[in-house]
Amino acid sequence: MAHSNQTEERQMIFEEILGGRKVILNRPKKLNSINYEMLRQMYEKLKVYENDPTVKLVILKANGKVFCSGGDLKSAFTFVALGHWSFGASYYRKEFCLDYLLGTYKKPIVAILDGSVMGGGVGISIHSTFRIVTEKTVFAMPEALIGLFPDVGASYFLSRLPGFFGEYLGLTGARLNGAEMLALGLGTHFIPSRNIKSMENALEEMAASSDSLSVAAISMIINKFARKVDVKPESTYNRLDMINQCFSGDSCEEILSSLERLAVQVQEKWIHNAITSMKAATPLGLKIFFRSIREGRSKTLKQCLETEYVAICHVLGRTIGNDFYEGSRAMLVDKDKKPQWVPSKLEEVSDEMVSKCFSRSFTEDDDWLPLQLPQRSNEVNTLASKL
């Protein structure tokens, strides 16, 4: 009897609807973590849709309880273990090219973030014209806790949050709920999860019946289902003054010291959590992120992605340390959750080490090429325009 392909479910589903397309992550048992093949398929299909005059709208969503838990780092780790570090770099190259395509897309994208959205999942959704959040949405950029640093354009989109809230999110991996995302401009609309299907149906009907589809027309449909939601009083969104006071520091060491001083004066859980997270994270990764977000404020998305790619390649190529491999081992492979970072303390990571991570000279390596993204006419600062 022939083996049925139905047992091997497609990891990506590309659904045609009249007037539009649905791009659906379909790897629920793996929390919709994105592997290289998924990145490749999304990139190819989205390029086609952008140039297809019959496609007026793209809906980006996921099957299962999670939108996307991030990049499939375990497969990236295995990839590299089997051969040269540049195998891993090819994954990030494809991911950043996809993020840039989405960040400069010429057609409206509605991203439905009904569940956790972390790391690489943020990269593929944060630049969408509409970012629908629900009571099930959880946002985080926890890469520094697994030996990396927040990437996928984080130095661009986190640097555009109010005050130093982006530093707070990237250095601590703190989580946000849907209401907080909406308040910060990371989400554009809050819709109760039970109403998402009805909103989708309404969008499909409009796409099928309209010759052209303006952002304003899509917005009118979404607004019919959107709700106003309040951020809880204890939310860190309501602690922006304290966050600015601590995270405006000129170095990671200064930020950690400010938090420790604040912890003596104010007994609040978020302060304790921030200190604990920073002490658990890779010191090198924290310093790479700190420099990239500070410089990212004055860069375009294209420049931020190209710079982050250089740093990612240094991390993968072990030019400074082994933290990515140690973090992957401790958190994803052996799961002892006790990574041994080298250097192990922030003060042991010198400015020279950080600078080397941003240097474009991989002189000993013939396999390395910088990421050079094409100049696209539509690099619209969609996120900043909402803030």
N, C-alpha and C positions, 0 to 999 in steps of 0.2 A: 504494500500500500504506500502510495506517495506521501512524503512528509508534508504536512500542511504548513504553509507560511503563516497561517493565522496565529500559530502559537508564538511566533516571533513578532510581537507587536511593533508597529512602527514607532520609533522614538519621537518623531515629529509628524504631525498631521497638517496637511495644507488643504484647506477646504474652500471650494469655490462657492460663493454666494453671488446672487445677481448684483452686479455693481461693486463687488468687493471680494476680499479674501480673508480667511481666518488662518492664523498661524498658531498652532496649538502644541505646546510642550506635552509629550505623552510618555513620560517615564516616571509615573507616580511612585513605584516601589523604590526608586532611587531618589525620591524627593525632587524629581525633575532637574537633577544636576546635569549640567550641559557638558557633553563630550565633544570631541573634535568633529565627528560626523554630523552632529546636530548643528554645530556652528556653520559648517560648510553648506549644509542644506538650506539653512535659514538665509545665509548670505546670498546664495544663488537665486533662491525664490524671490527674496525681497528686491533684488536688482531687477528681475523680470517684471514684478508687479509695478515697480516705480515707473517703468517705461511703457506699461500697458494702458492704453487710454480707456479700456473698459473697467479698470480697477480705480474706484474713487475713494476707497476706504480700506484700511487694514485693521483687523481686530487681533490683538495679541493676547493669548490666554493660556491656561494650563489645565490639564485633567488631574484630578486628585485633590488632596487637601492643602497642597503647598504650591505656590506659583513657581518658585525656583530657589533651591537652597544654595545655588552658586555654581562655580565651575567644578567639573569632576576632577578634583585634585588627586584623587587616588589613581585615576587612570593616567593623569599627567605624571605622577610619581613613578608609576610602573613603566610608562613610556620611556622615561629618562633612565630608569634602572636597567632597561634592556639595551641601551645604547648611549649615544652622545647627548649631552644636555640640550643641544640645538633641536632635538625632537620635541622637547618640552616648549622651547621657544616658538616652534611653529604653531603650537596650540594657542599661545598668547597672541601671536601675530594675527591669526584668523579671528580670534575673539575681539581684538581691538579694531580690526577692519570692520567687523560687523557692528560694533558699538558706534564707530564713526559714521557708517552708512545710516544707522538709525538716528544718530544725532544730527544728521544733515538731510533727513528724508524729505522728499518734496510733496508727499501725500499725507493726509491725516492718519495718525495711528491712535487707536484706543487700546491702551494696555489695562487689562483687568487683573488687579493684584489681590485676588481673593484668597489670601493665605500668606505664608512666609515668603519674603523676597530678600535675598541676601547676596552679597558679593557680586558674582557674575550675573545673577538674576536682576540686580539693580542696574548693571551696565546695559542690559538689553531693553530695559523698560523706562528708565528715568528720563529719557529725552522724548518720550512719546507726547504727542499733542495733548492727549488726555490720559491721566493716570488715576484710574478708579481704585479707591481703597474701600475696605469694608471693616466690620468689627473683627474679622479674622486675620486682618493684615498685620504682619510683624516685619519690621525693617531692621536690618543690621549690616554693618561692614566689619566682620570679626577677623579679618585676615591676619592681623598681627598676632593673634592668639595661636595661629597654626604655622608661624614661621615666615609669613609673607608681610605684605603691607597693603592697605586699601588701594586698589588700582581701578581698572576699567573706567578711567576718567574721573575717579573720586577727587583728584586734586583740582578738577574743574567744578564738579557739581557740589561737593561739600564746601568748597571755599566760597561759594555764593550763598550759603545759608546766613541767617542773621548773626551778627557779631562773630564769636568764635565757636559757635555751635558745631561747625564742621570738624574743628579740631577735637572737640569733645567726642563726637561720634566715631571718628577714625582712630583716635588714640585709645579708646576704651572698649570699642565694639558694642556700645550700649544699644539697647533695642528701643524701637519706637512702635507705638500702635497706630492704627489708621487715623484716629483723630489728631494725633501729634503730627503725623505726616502731612495731613491736610493743613494744619495750622502753620507748618514750616514751608509749605509750598512744594513739598516733595510729592504730594498727591494733589490732584486738581478737583476731585469730587469724592464725597463719601456717599456710598449707596449701601443700604443693608444687604447682606449676602443673599437673602431670600428674594430680592428684587433684581438681582443681576441678570437672570435669564430673560425676564420681561424687557429689561433695557436692551439686551442683545437683540431680541426679536424686533423691537421698535427700530433699532438701527438698521437691521436687515431690511425691514419693510421700506424704510426711507431710501436706502441704497438702491433697492430694486425699482423704486418708482420715480427716482430723480435723474434728470439728465446730467446735472452736475451737483456736487456736494460741497458746500462751503463749511468752514470750521464753525461759523456761527450757527448754521442749521444743525450740525451734529451736536453742538453745545446746547441748543434748545431741547433736543431730545433727551440728552443726558440729565439736564437740569430738572426734567419732570420726575426723575427718580431719585435725585440727590437729596440728601438731608443735611441740615445744620447739626453739627455735633460739638459738644464742649469738651475741652481738654480737662482732665481731672486736676483738682487743685494741687495735688502732690507731684504732678508731672514735672519733669526737668524743663519742659518748655516754659514753665512759670518760674524757672530758676536762672533765666538768662543773665541776670546781673552777676550772680555768683559764678556762673560758667565763664562769663567774660573776664571776671576778676582772676580766675585761675588759669584759663586756657589762652589768655593773651600773652603769656610769658614768652620770653625769647629763646627758650630751650625746653626740651622734654623734662630735664632735671628741675628747672624752675617751676614748670607746671605741676609736677609731682609734689614738690615742696609746698607750693601754694595749697594744693588739695589737702596735704597733711596738716597744715596750719588751720585750714578751714574746718577740718574734721574735729579739731579740739573745741572750736567755738560753736559749731552747729552739728547737732546729732541728726543727720539725715542719711537714709540708706544709700541714695545715689552717690554720695561722696565716698562712702566706704567701698561701694562697688567699683567706682572709677579707680580708686587707689589699688584695689585688689587686681583689677584687670590689667592696669599698666604694669604692675609688678610681675604678672604672669606672662605678659607678652614678650616677643622677641625685642630686645633693646635696639638692635640694628634696624629692624622693620619699623619700629616707632620713629626712629630718627629719619629714615628715608621718607616716611609719610609726612613727618613734620616739615621737612624741607620742601617736599613736593606741593603740599597744600599752601604753604606760605608763598611760593613762587607761582602757584596756579592761579592766584587771584588776578594776576595781570596777563594770563595766557589764554589763548583760544582753546577750544576742545581738541583741535588737531595737535597743537603744541603740547598739551597736557598728556595726551595718549602717546605721542612720540617719545616724550621724556620718561614716562612711566615704563615704557617698553625697554628702554635702555637699562633702567634700574632692575626690572624683572630679569633681564638677561644676565646681569651681574649676579643676582641671587641664584638663578638656575646654574650659572657657570661656576659657582663657588669661588668667585674672585676675592671675596672678603670672608665668607664663612659658609657654614653648612646648615644654617637654620631652617631653610625650606625642607630639606630632607629629614632633619631631626624632628621638625614639627609634624611632617606627614607621617613619620614612623610612630611618634608618640600619640598622635590624635586619631589617625586614620588606619594604620596598619596594626601595630601592637596594641594600641588603645590603652596604654598605661597612663596616659594623660600627664606624664612627667617629663616634658622635653628639657634637655640640658642645653640651654642657649650658650653660644660662644660668640662674642663676649656675653657674660652673664649679667652685667650691670650697665645702666645707661652711661655712667661716667667713664666706662671702659671703651665706649664707642667714640673714637676721635672724629673731629671734623674732616680729617684727611680720609678716613675710611668711608665716611658718607659721601664726600666729594668723588671718590673713586667709583662709587655706585652710579654716579651720574655722568661719568666719563665715557665718551663714545669710542674710545680706543680699545678694541679687543685685539691688540697687535699680534698676539700669539695665535689667534684663531681665524682660520680661513673660512669657517662655516658661518661666521656672524655677519649679518647685514642689518643696518639700522631700519627701523620702520619709517617709510616715507609715504604718508597718506596723500591721496590726490586732493588738489584744491577743489572744493565743491561750492557751488554758488549759494547753496541753501544753508550755510552754517548759521542757523538762527539760534539765538540764545534763549531757547524755549523755557528752560528752567528759571533763569534769572528774570525773565519777563513776568513770571508768576510771583516773584518775591517782592 
